[in-house]
Amino acid sequence: MATMADVARSAGVSVATVSHVLNGTRPVLPHTRQAVLDAIDELGYTPNTLARSLVTSRTRSIGLAVSAISNPYFTEILQGVEAAALEHGYSLLIADPHDDPVHERKVVQLLHERRVDGMIVAPSADPGELVAYLGRHKVPTVLLDRVVDSPADGSPRFDQVCADGAEPVARLVTHLAGLGHRRIAMIAGLPGLSTTSERLTGYREGLTTAGLAPDEHLVVHGNSESAGAEQATAELLSLASPPTALVTANNAMTIGALRALRDRGLSVPDDIALCCFDDFAWADLFSPRLTAIAQPSRDIGAEAVRVLLDRLASPDRPARTVRLPCTFVHRTSCGCAEQPRGSGRTEGIAPLTSDSSEQPLTSVKGTVS
């Protein structure tokens, strides 16, 4: 097996120069760098990551703690994290906290004990122990998708990367109101999650903008899962005056809502309109096609890596929160007519105004499937 000394000898440079090329610890002239890289390729040299970490106190690894990795949204985030980490020469150690605060604390500690250089974590609804552990051990951390309340001075405790939460939901509500709906229900996520509270805020802001009075009977929690949303939808449909439109707060709950509507023989959008937060690969294949808010999943993952690397390079920099914009994907489950293919059916989320005028409510045949 080739050694670093073999590479240095083949390239005609010192071992220190080879180390600088591998670790980026000092600028190296382009022709010298290329000679080293050619020698590495010719000899098949593989750096000893363990030995390097003993010298540099860095493992060039990132710990990723994300629940529901099987969810397409988090799967795409994972792909973004992995691609960005690989691009910068980092490997990933992945754990699933299962949205359980006790398990979350354990897996984060295990990742920390593996001496990862930093962590990217999607916190649970009760992240107190997580925050305390990360703060006590001064672990470079980026919170992903879900944010943690800032101290009284308003400055975030950790770097955070997420999508806009409130305004996109408000856009869905005003769109439905513009189509003539006056009883618009919200199937919200797991209480305690920042994503749940932000999307509920957007729902209420949308009602206010549309001039509709809030009705708390129209807000139910599906706990961010399909089964919970199925039960929550059944509760809404049993009301004396059921909603004429639904907004679901994530992709899993959209599936649950559709299942409940199907079981009751209700047609979307003829009997009830539906808009959802989270677009996913097969949303365009449902009948009707789902009007949705698309989050920039892969970009969120990649940005989390970039923010973490900035933190590693400058440990004392102020913490920051990065919010990425979402996209309104206009299809037919809301009750609008089919959009011509390629006619610009996706839009950025524009600031809301009190003018919520949209096209008149139309009836589009479709079945829940």
N, C-alpha and C positions, 0 to 999 in steps of 0.2 A: 504494500500500500504506500502510495506516494506521501511524502511529508512536506511541510512548509519549506524545509531546507532544500528539498529536491526542486520545488518550484522556483525558489530563489536562485539556485544554481543554473537551472535551465534558462531563466529569464535574464541572468547576468546582473541581479540586483541583490540587495541585502534581505535577510529575513524580515527586518523591520519594515522595509518597503512593501513586501508582500502583505504583512499585517495591516499596513495603512490602506492598501487597496481593498482588502477584504472587509475591514471594519469602518472605512471612511473616516479614520481618525486624523488624517492629515492630507492636504492636497498633494496629488502626485501628477507629474507631467503626463499628458495624454499618451505619448508614445511609450513611456515607461509602464503606464497602467495597462496599455494594450498588450505589451510584452508579457506582463504578469498573467493577464487573462488568457492569452494564447498558451502559456506554459501550463496553466491550470487545466485548460481543455485538453491539451496534448497528453498530460500525465494522468488525467482522470482524478485529480486531487479533490478530496472532500474535506471541508473544514471540520475540525473537531469542536462542535458547538458546546459540549460540556466543558472542555478545557478552556475555551474562550470565555465562557460565563464565569469561571473561577477567577479569571484575570480581570474582567471588565465589570463584574457584579451585575451583568445583564444577561438574560437568557434569550433575548429577542423572541419572546413569546407573549401573547396577550390572552388573558382569561376572559371568556365570554359566558355570561350567565343570563340565559333567556328562557322564559317559560313557553310552553306550547310551541316547540320548535316545529311540530308537524303542521301548524297553521301556515297556510301559504304566505301570509303577510310576513311572519317572522322568518320563514324559509328564505324569502327574497332578501330580507335584511341580512340574514346570515351569509348569503351569497355576496352581498355588497361588502360586508366586513371581511370575508375571506379573501376576496379579490384585492382589496386595498391593503390588507395585511401582507399578502404574498408579494405584492408590488414593492413593498418597502422591506422585504426580507424578514417578515415576522411569521411565526406559526401560531395556531390557535389551540387553546384548551377549552373545551365546551362543556358546560353543565346546565342542567334544567332544574331550576329551583321549584317548579310546580306551583308557582304563585303562593307558596306557603312560607310565611316569615321565618319559622324555625329552620326549615330545610334550606331556605335562602341563605341564612347566616352560616350554615354548615358548609354549603358548597363554595361560598365565597372564601371561607377560611381555608378550605382544601386547595382552592386555586392559588391563594396567597402563599400557602406552604410549598406549592410547587415553584415558587419564586418567579411568577410571571412578572414582567416589567410593569404591567398596568392592567386594568380591567375595564370591560364594557358590560354594564349591568342594566337590565330592564327591571326596576324595582317592583316589589309586590305592593298590595294595598296598605300594608302596615310595615313600612321599611325602617322602623326605629332602630332595631338591632343592627340592621345592615349599615345604616348611616353611622351609627356609633362605632362599629368595628372599623369601617373604612377610614373614618376620621381619626380614631385612636392610633391606627397603624400607619396613617399618612400614605395610604395606597393611592397612586395616581389612577383616577377613575373617571369615566364618562358614563353618565346615566342616559339610557337609551329609551326612546319612545315615550316613557312616562317620566315626569319631572317630580322633584321633591320640593316642598314649600321652602322658600327662602327665609333667612332670619329677618328680624324686624327691620333691618336697614335695607332690605330688598335685594341684597347681593346673593347670588346662588352659592350654595355650599360646594357644589361640584360642577364641573363642566357637564352640559346637558345637550343632547341632540334629539329633536322630535319634529313632528309635522305640526302645522297649524291645526288646532282642534275646534275652536268655537265658530269662526267665520264660515268654514265650509258647511257645517250643519245648519247654520242660519240661512245659508244660500239654498239648501234643500227645502227648508220650511217655507221660505218666501216664494220659491218656485211652485210648490204645491198650493200655497195660498193664492198665487196668481192664476192657477188653474181652477179656482173656485172652491177649494176645500176650506172648511171652517172648523172641522174637528180633526186635527192632525195629532196623532199620538207618537210618542217616543219610546222605543225599547232601548233603555240605557244599559250600560255595562256594569261591571262589578263595583259596588260602592267602595270608595276609598282610593280608587285609581285616579290619577290626575286626568287621564284620558276620558274617564267617565264624567268627571265634574266639568271639564272643558266643553265636552259635547253637549251636556245638559245646559250649560250657559249659552251655547250657540243656539240651541233649540228655543230657549226662552227669548233670546234676542231676536230671533227670526219671527216669533209670534208678535213681539212688540212692534217690530218694523212693519209687519203686515196688518197691524191694528187689531189683532186677535187677543182676547182675554185668555190668560193661562188657566188650565183646568188640570189640577194635580191628579185627577182620576185617569188622565190620559198619559201619565208618565209611569212606566213600570220598569223594573230591572230584570234583565235577562241574564245578569251575572257573567256576561261576556262569553257565554257558551250556547250551543245549539239547543240543548234540552231546556235550559232556563228560558230561552227566548220562546220556545214552543209553548211552554206553560204561560208565560207572560202575555203572549198573543191571545191565548184562549181567554185569559182574564179580560183583556180589552174587548174581545168580541162578545163577552157575556154582559157588558154594560147595557143599561136601559137605552142609552143613546151611544152606540159604538162609533168608533172613528171611521172616517171615510178615507183616511190616508195614514200610512205608517212610515216612520223614519227609524231604521235600525242602525245601531251604533258600531257594529263591526261585522265582518263577513260571516263568522260562525253563527251569530244571532240572525242574520238574514236567512240562512238555511233553516233555522228553527222556525222562524216566522212563516216562511213559505210552506213548510211541512204542516203547520197548524192551519193555514188557509186552505191548503189542498184537502186536508182531512174533513173540513167543513164544507167542501164543495164550492168555495169562493174563487172567483176569477179575478186575476190582476191584469189590467187596472179597471175592468168593468165594474166589479163589486167593491174593490178597495185599491187605492193607488199605493205604490211602494217605492221608496227611495232608500238607498243604503250608504253608509260610510264604510269604505273599503271596496275597492274594485278587485276582482280576481279573475283568473284566466278564463273561467267558463261563464262569467257573468254575461258575456255576449252571446252565449248559446242557449240561455233560458228562453222560454216563451211565456211572457214577453221578455225582451232583453232589458237588463237591469240598469236603471239610471243610478249612478253611483258617484261617490267622491273617491278618487284614486290618490293614494298616498305615494310619495316617491320612495318606495321601500329600499331599493338598492342604494339610492343616493344617501338615505339616512344611515345605512350601515357604513358606507364608504366615508361619509363625513365624520362619523363617530371615531373611526380610525385616525383620520387626519387631526381631529381635535385632541385625541389621546397622544399622538406623537408630538404635537405642539406642547402639550403638558409635560411630556418627558424631557423635551428640549429646554423648556423654561418652567421649572417647577414652581416658581414664585409668581407667575403671571396671574392676574385676577381670573376667577372662574367666569365662564360665559355660558349663555344659553343660545343655541342655534336652532331656529325654527325654519323648516323648509316648506314652501308653498305646496298646496294640493291642487288637483285638477277636477273640474266638474265634467263628468262623462255623461252626456245627454243621450239617453236611449228611450225606451217606450214604456217601462213599468210605471212611470209617473202619470201616464195618460196622454202623453203627447204623440203626435203622428210619427211614423217611422222617418228617421233622417236619412237622406240619400247617402250612400256610401261615399266616403272621401269628401264630405261636404263640411268638414270642420266641426265634428260633433263633440270635441273636447275643448274646454275653456279653462283659463285660469280663474281663480276665485277673486272677483272684483269686490271692492268695499261696498257694503250695503247702504242703500238709501231708503227713504220712506216710500219711494215709488216702486212697488212690487208688481207692476203690470206685466203680464205674460200673455201668451196666446190663450184663447178661450178653452175651457175644459172640453176635451174631445174623448170619445169612446173608442178604444182600440181593443179589438177582440184578442183574447189570449187566455191561456190556461196556466195554472201553477203547476210546475213540474220539478 
